[in-house]
Amino acid sequence: MKRFAFILALVALSFSALAQPAGRGRIRDFGIEPGIFKPGTYNAITDVPGVKVGQVTLIEGDNIRTGVTAIVPHDGNVFRKKCPAAIYVGNGFGKLAGVTQVRELGNIETPIVLTNTLSVAQGIEGVLSYTLSQVGNENVRSVNAVVGETNDGGLNDIRGRHVKADDVVKAIVSAKSGPVEEGCVGAGTGTVCFGWKGGIGTSSRVLPADLGGYTVGVLVQSNYGGILEIDGVPVGQRLGQYSFKKSVENPDYLMSPDGSCMMVVFTDAPLDARNLERLAKRAIMGLAKTGGIASNGSGDYVIAVSVNSENLIDESTARYYPTLLHNDDMSPLFEATIEATTEALWNSLFMATDMKGRDGAFVPALPIESVLQAMKQPILSN
């Protein structure tokens, strides 16, 4: 408990404004405005009321390139005020802790933590320490920690398991609203996407008033392969960097289509687990719009959560009376989820920077100027 109190004291320090890497920017900074719906104030998952994000980035020496990203659903005790939730698996080559209980009960009871593949255990330990230490949880003897991962072993000394439970607690208690740092931070510090540097990305959409006015926010950890597309343009092909190129045109080219992608979708729309699973499926459509293919060796997971204040689950009451949208009202939320997911994934690439890591491995950032030039080329018919 003393250690936990020390971490609380550390994160009580004021935060400086988020710095944007030189020469980088979010996709909208370059005049690309995907989709039809407008983003929220921050164009981030934190546009959903009450949602906060905390990150711990571990960059040490030549070989440590990893971290933790935590998404906190609301200001209260999440274990005592659970959130309706669902999980959809696009491809299951991954290690998502807590999935079966979410599917069985239709809710989450902890913050969501993202980290690297071999640090899931530390992620669970951190979530347990945080949850058990909260006032009101003194008699809790079962906690379902939801911890997702992607493998950053190309740039990070993943076998060293440098993420500790304290880092996870720090990420949770440092979580804040407002702008979210993107690119080579938190759980995205050592990730790779389409052969370029991946990372953390986020985006949001606010529905027009006549469609409910609800907000959908998405945060992603990109670490996957395929054939990059941006706003409908086959950028990966035009830049000559894409999966399967070895067989198509260059036998000396090597780039695996494998990897993983974690997608976390939050909304203030009043949805139950059934319709949240339907929402989660649409995030996979967003992954596809970026050129991701959910390859055999990829763990592609979506966690969808509703934080509608009227529908939080208080198990101390005798009955639960949620207010839910009709199925016919879901389509605008589907579109918003697809748009926010694709933009979050693109932001993860646009905001990432060059990274040198384990054993001298080097992964370049997405060459933004070349991308913009490629997007100006006319699309030729066959």
C-alpha positions as CSV (number, residue, x, y, z in Angstrom):
1,M,0.0,0.0,0.0
2,K,2.9,2.4,0.7
3,R,4.2,1.8,-2.8
4,F,0.7,2.5,-4.2
5,A,0.6,5.8,-2.2
6,F,4.0,6.8,-3.6
7,I,2.8,6.3,-7.1
8,L,-0.3,8.4,-6.4
9,A,2.0,11.2,-5.1
10,L,4.1,11.0,-8.3
11,V,1.2,11.3,-10.7
12,A,-0.4,14.2,-8.7
13,L,2.3,16.4,-10.3
14,S,1.0,18.8,-13.0
15,F,1.1,17.6,-16.7
16,S,2.8,19.6,-19.4
17,A,1.1,20.1,-22.8
18,L,1.5,17.3,-25.2
19,A,4.4,17.8,-27.6
20,Q,3.9,17.0,-31.2
21,P,7.0,15.3,-32.8
22,A,8.8,17.6,-35.3
23,G,7.6,17.0,-38.9
24,R,4.7,14.7,-37.7
25,G,1.0,15.4,-37.2
26,R,-2.3,13.7,-37.1
27,I,-3.9,12.9,-40.4
28,R,-6.2,15.9,-40.3
29,D,-3.2,18.2,-40.0
30,F,-2.4,17.3,-43.6
31,G,-5.8,18.0,-45.0
32,I,-7.2,14.5,-45.0
33,E,-10.6,14.4,-43.2
34,P,-11.9,10.9,-43.4
35,G,-15.6,10.1,-43.1
36,I,-18.8,12.1,-42.9
37,F,-19.3,12.6,-39.2
38,K,-17.4,15.2,-37.2
39,P,-14.9,14.4,-34.5
40,G,-15.2,15.6,-31.0
41,T,-13.3,18.4,-29.3
42,Y,-10.1,16.3,-28.9
43,N,-10.7,13.8,-31.7
44,A,-9.9,11.2,-29.1
45,I,-11.5,8.5,-27.0
46,T,-11.6,11.0,-24.2
47,D,-14.3,12.9,-26.0
48,V,-16.6,10.2,-24.5
49,P,-17.7,11.8,-21.2
50,G,-15.8,10.5,-18.2
51,V,-13.2,8.4,-20.2
52,K,-9.6,9.0,-19.3
53,V,-6.3,7.7,-20.7
54,G,-3.0,7.2,-18.9
55,Q,0.3,6.0,-20.3
56,V,3.8,4.9,-19.2
57,T,6.5,4.8,-21.8
58,L,9.7,2.8,-21.2
59,I,12.6,3.8,-23.4
60,E,15.9,2.8,-21.7
61,G,19.3,2.1,-23.1
62,D,19.5,0.4,-26.5
63,N,17.0,-2.4,-26.0
64,I,14.0,-1.4,-23.9
65,R,11.1,0.0,-26.1
66,T,7.8,-0.8,-24.5
67,G,5.1,0.6,-22.1
68,V,1.6,0.6,-20.8
69,T,-1.6,2.3,-21.9
70,A,-4.6,2.4,-19.6
71,I,-8.2,3.4,-20.4
72,V,-10.3,4.3,-17.4
73,P,-14.1,4.2,-18.1
74,H,-15.4,6.7,-15.5
75,D,-14.4,8.6,-12.3
76,G,-16.1,6.2,-9.9
77,N,-15.2,2.8,-8.7
78,V,-15.5,0.7,-11.8
79,F,-15.7,-2.5,-9.8
80,R,-18.8,-1.2,-8.0
81,K,-20.2,0.6,-11.0
82,K,-19.6,-1.9,-13.8
83,C,-20.0,-0.9,-17.5
84,P,-21.8,-2.9,-20.2
85,A,-19.2,-4.3,-22.5
86,A,-18.5,-6.8,-25.2
87,I,-15.4,-8.3,-27.0
88,Y,-15.2,-9.3,-30.7
89,V,-12.3,-11.4,-32.0
90,G,-11.2,-10.7,-35.6
91,N,-8.4,-13.2,-35.4
92,G,-7.5,-14.9,-32.1
93,F,-3.7,-15.2,-32.3
94,G,-3.3,-13.2,-29.1
95,K,-3.4,-13.1,-25.3
96,L,-6.4,-11.0,-24.2
97,A,-6.9,-11.6,-20.5
98,G,-10.5,-11.4,-19.1
99,V,-12.3,-12.2,-22.3
100,T,-14.5,-15.1,-21.1
101,Q,-16.0,-13.3,-18.1
102,V,-16.8,-10.2,-20.3
103,R,-18.5,-12.5,-22.7
104,E,-20.4,-14.4,-20.0
105,L,-21.6,-11.4,-17.9
106,G,-21.6,-8.6,-20.5
107,N,-19.6,-6.1,-18.5
108,I,-16.2,-4.9,-17.4
109,E,-15.2,-4.2,-13.8
110,T,-11.7,-2.7,-14.2
111,P,-9.8,-0.2,-16.3
112,I,-8.6,-1.7,-19.6
113,V,-4.8,-2.1,-19.9
114,L,-2.7,-2.5,-23.1
115,T,0.9,-3.6,-23.0
116,N,3.3,-6.1,-24.7
117,T,2.7,-9.9,-25.1
118,L,5.0,-11.1,-22.3
119,S,3.8,-8.4,-19.9
120,V,0.1,-9.4,-19.7
121,A,0.8,-11.1,-16.3
122,Q,2.2,-7.8,-15.0
123,G,-0.8,-6.0,-16.5
124,I,-3.1,-8.3,-14.5
125,E,-1.1,-7.8,-11.3
126,G,-1.2,-4.0,-11.7
127,V,-5.0,-4.0,-12.3
128,L,-5.5,-6.2,-9.2
129,S,-3.3,-4.0,-7.0
130,Y,-5.2,-0.9,-8.2
131,T,-8.7,-2.4,-7.8
132,L,-8.1,-4.1,-4.4
133,S,-6.7,-0.8,-3.0
134,Q,-9.8,1.2,-3.8
135,V,-12.1,2.3,-1.0
136,G,-15.2,0.1,-1.0
137,N,-13.3,-3.0,-2.3
138,E,-11.9,-4.2,1.0
139,N,-13.8,-7.5,0.8
140,V,-13.3,-8.2,-2.9
141,R,-11.9,-11.6,-3.6
142,S,-12.4,-11.9,-7.4
143,V,-11.4,-9.3,-10.0
144,N,-11.6,-9.8,-13.8
145,A,-8.7,-7.7,-15.2
146,V,-9.0,-6.9,-18.9
147,V,-5.5,-6.7,-20.3
148,G,-4.7,-6.7,-24.1
149,E,-1.4,-6.9,-25.9
150,T,0.6,-6.8,-29.1
151,N,4.1,-8.2,-29.6
152,D,6.8,-5.5,-29.7
153,G,9.7,-8.0,-29.7
154,G,11.1,-6.6,-33.0
155,L,12.3,-3.4,-31.3
156,N,12.0,-4.3,-27.6
157,D,13.8,-6.7,-25.4
158,I,10.5,-8.4,-24.7
159,R,12.0,-11.4,-23.0
160,G,13.3,-9.1,-20.3
161,R,9.8,-8.3,-19.2
162,H,10.6,-4.8,-18.3
163,V,7.0,-3.7,-17.6
164,K,6.3,-3.9,-13.9
165,A,3.0,-3.9,-12.0
166,D,3.9,-0.5,-10.6
167,D,4.0,0.8,-14.2
168,V,0.5,-0.4,-14.8
169,V,-0.8,1.2,-11.6
170,K,1.0,4.4,-12.5
171,A,-0.7,4.4,-16.0
172,I,-4.1,3.9,-14.4
173,V,-3.8,6.6,-11.7
174,S,-2.3,9.1,-14.1
175,A,-5.2,8.8,-16.5
176,K,-6.7,12.1,-17.5
177,S,-9.2,13.5,-19.9
178,G,-8.3,15.9,-22.8
179,P,-5.7,15.3,-25.6
180,V,-4.2,11.8,-25.8
181,E,-0.5,11.4,-26.7
182,E,-0.1,9.2,-29.8
183,G,2.6,7.4,-31.7
184,C,5.6,5.9,-29.9
185,V,4.1,6.1,-26.4
186,G,2.7,3.7,-23.9
187,A,1.8,0.3,-25.2
188,G,2.7,1.5,-28.7
189,T,6.3,2.4,-28.0
190,G,7.8,-0.6,-29.8
191,T,5.1,-1.6,-32.3
192,V,5.4,-1.9,-36.1
193,C,2.6,-1.4,-38.6
194,F,2.8,-2.2,-42.4
195,G,6.6,-2.2,-41.9
196,W,6.6,1.3,-40.6
197,K,6.5,2.5,-37.0
198,G,3.1,1.9,-35.4
199,G,1.9,3.0,-32.1
200,I,-1.0,4.4,-30.2
201,G,-3.7,6.3,-32.1
202,T,-7.1,7.7,-31.2
203,S,-10.1,9.4,-32.8
204,S,-13.8,10.1,-32.2
205,R,-17.1,10.9,-33.9
206,V,-20.1,12.8,-32.6
207,L,-23.4,11.9,-34.2
208,P,-25.7,14.7,-35.3
209,A,-28.5,15.6,-32.9
210,D,-31.2,13.9,-35.0
211,L,-29.2,10.7,-34.9
212,G,-29.0,10.8,-31.1
213,G,-26.0,13.1,-30.6
214,Y,-23.9,10.3,-29.1
215,T,-20.1,10.1,-29.1
216,V,-18.0,7.2,-30.2
217,G,-14.3,7.2,-29.3
218,V,-11.6,4.7,-30.3
219,L,-8.1,4.1,-29.1
220,V,-5.8,1.6,-30.9
221,Q,-2.5,-0.1,-30.5
222,S,-1.3,-0.8,-34.1
223,N,1.1,-3.6,-34.7
224,Y,-0.1,-5.4,-37.8
225,G,0.6,-6.0,-41.5
226,G,-1.2,-6.0,-44.9
227,I,-1.4,-3.5,-47.7
228,L,-1.7,0.1,-46.4
229,E,-4.6,2.1,-47.7
230,I,-5.4,5.7,-46.7
231,D,-8.7,7.2,-47.6
232,G,-9.2,4.6,-50.3
233,V,-5.8,5.0,-51.9
234,P,-3.4,2.0,-52.2
235,V,-0.5,3.8,-50.5
236,G,1.4,0.7,-49.6
237,Q,1.5,-0.5,-53.2
238,R,2.5,2.9,-54.5
239,L,5.3,3.2,-52.0
240,G,6.4,-0.4,-52.7
241,Q,6.0,-1.6,-49.1
242,Y,3.4,-4.3,-48.6
243,S,2.9,-7.8,-47.5
244,F,3.3,-10.6,-50.1
245,K,5.4,-8.4,-52.3
246,K,8.1,-11.2,-52.3
247,S,5.7,-13.4,-54.3
248,V,4.1,-10.7,-56.4
249,E,7.1,-8.7,-57.7
250,N,10.3,-9.0,-55.6
251,P,11.7,-12.3,-54.4
252,D,14.2,-10.5,-52.2
253,Y,11.6,-8.5,-50.3
254,L,10.6,-9.6,-46.8
255,M,7.7,-8.3,-44.7
256,S,5.5,-10.5,-42.7
257,P,1.7,-9.8,-42.8
258,D,1.5,-11.0,-39.1
259,G,1.2,-8.8,-36.0
260,S,-1.7,-7.7,-33.9
261,C,-4.1,-4.9,-33.3
262,M,-6.0,-3.9,-30.2
263,M,-9.0,-1.7,-30.7
264,V,-10.9,-0.2,-27.8
265,V,-14.3,1.5,-28.5
266,F,-16.1,3.6,-26.0
267,T,-19.5,5.3,-26.4
268,D,-22.0,7.1,-24.2
269,A,-24.9,5.6,-26.2
270,P,-27.1,3.4,-24.0
271,L,-26.2,-0.1,-25.3
272,D,-26.2,-3.5,-23.8
273,A,-23.6,-6.2,-24.4
274,R,-25.4,-7.6,-27.4
275,N,-25.4,-4.3,-29.4
276,L,-21.9,-3.5,-28.1
277,E,-20.7,-6.7,-29.7
278,R,-22.3,-5.6,-33.0
279,L,-20.5,-2.3,-32.6
280,A,-17.2,-4.1,-32.0
281,K,-17.6,-6.0,-35.2
282,R,-17.6,-2.7,-37.1
283,A,-14.2,-1.8,-35.7
284,I,-12.8,-4.7,-37.7
285,M,-14.3,-3.1,-40.8
286,G,-12.3,0.0,-39.9
287,L,-9.1,-2.2,-39.7
288,A,-9.9,-3.5,-43.1
289,K,-10.3,0.0,-44.5
290,T,-6.6,0.7,-43.6
291,G,-5.5,-2.4,-45.4
292,G,-5.2,-4.7,-42.4
293,I,-6.1,-8.4,-43.2
294,A,-6.2,-10.0,-39.8
295,S,-3.6,-12.5,-40.9
296,N,-3.1,-16.0,-39.4
297,G,-0.5,-14.8,-36.9
298,S,-2.3,-11.7,-35.9
299,G,-4.3,-11.1,-32.7
300,D,-7.0,-8.6,-33.6
301,Y,-9.4,-7.8,-30.8
302,V,-12.0,-5.2,-30.2
303,I,-13.3,-4.2,-26.7
304,A,-16.5,-2.2,-26.8
305,V,-17.8,-0.4,-23.7
306,S,-20.8,1.8,-22.9
307,V,-20.4,4.4,-20.2
308,N,-23.9,5.8,-20.4
309,S,-24.4,7.0,-16.8
310,E,-27.9,5.6,-16.5
311,N,-26.8,2.1,-17.4
312,L,-23.8,1.5,-15.1
313,I,-24.4,-1.7,-13.3
314,D,-24.7,-1.4,-9.5
315,E,-24.9,-5.0,-8.1
316,S,-26.0,-3.8,-4.7
317,T,-29.5,-3.1,-6.1
318,A,-32.1,-5.8,-6.4
319,R,-32.9,-5.1,-10.1
320,Y,-31.2,-3.6,-13.1
321,Y,-33.3,-1.4,-15.4
322,P,-31.2,-0.3,-18.3
323,T,-32.5,2.1,-21.0
324,L,-31.5,0.8,-24.4
325,L,-31.5,2.0,-28.0
326,H,-33.5,0.1,-30.5
327,N,-31.7,-2.0,-33.1
328,D,-32.9,0.4,-35.8
329,D,-30.9,3.2,-34.1
330,M,-27.5,1.3,-34.4
331,S,-26.5,2.1,-38.0
332,P,-25.2,5.6,-37.3
333,L,-23.1,4.2,-34.5
334,F,-21.8,1.5,-36.8
335,E,-20.6,4.2,-39.3
336,A,-19.1,6.3,-36.5
337,T,-17.2,3.3,-35.2
338,I,-15.8,2.5,-38.6
339,E,-14.7,6.1,-39.2
340,A,-13.1,6.6,-35.8
341,T,-11.3,3.2,-35.9
342,T,-9.8,3.9,-39.4
343,E,-8.7,7.4,-38.4
344,A,-7.2,6.2,-35.1
345,L,-5.2,3.6,-36.9
346,W,-3.9,6.2,-39.4
347,N,-3.1,8.6,-36.6
348,S,-1.0,5.9,-34.9
349,L,1.1,5.8,-38.1
350,F,1.2,9.5,-38.8
351,M,2.3,10.4,-35.2
352,A,4.9,7.7,-34.8
353,T,8.6,8.5,-35.3
354,D,11.7,6.6,-36.4
355,M,12.7,4.1,-33.7
356,K,15.9,2.2,-33.2
357,G,15.8,-0.6,-30.7
358,R,16.8,-4.1,-29.7
359,D,20.1,-5.3,-31.2
360,G,20.2,-2.3,-33.5
361,A,16.9,-2.9,-35.2
362,F,15.5,0.1,-36.9
363,V,12.0,0.9,-38.0
364,P,11.3,4.1,-40.0
365,A,8.3,6.3,-39.5
366,L,5.7,6.5,-42.2
367,P,7.2,8.9,-44.8
368,I,4.4,11.5,-44.7
369,E,5.5,13.6,-47.7
370,S,5.8,10.5,-49.9
371,V,2.4,9.4,-48.7
372,L,0.8,12.7,-49.6
373,Q,2.4,12.5,-53.0
374,A,1.2,9.0,-53.6
375,M,-2.3,10.0,-52.7
376,K,-2.2,12.7,-55.4
377,Q,-1.5,10.1,-58.2
378,P,-4.5,9.3,-60.4
379,I,-6.1,5.9,-60.0
380,L,-5.7,4.1,-63.3
381,S,-8.2,1.6,-64.4
382,N,-7.1,-1.8,-65.7
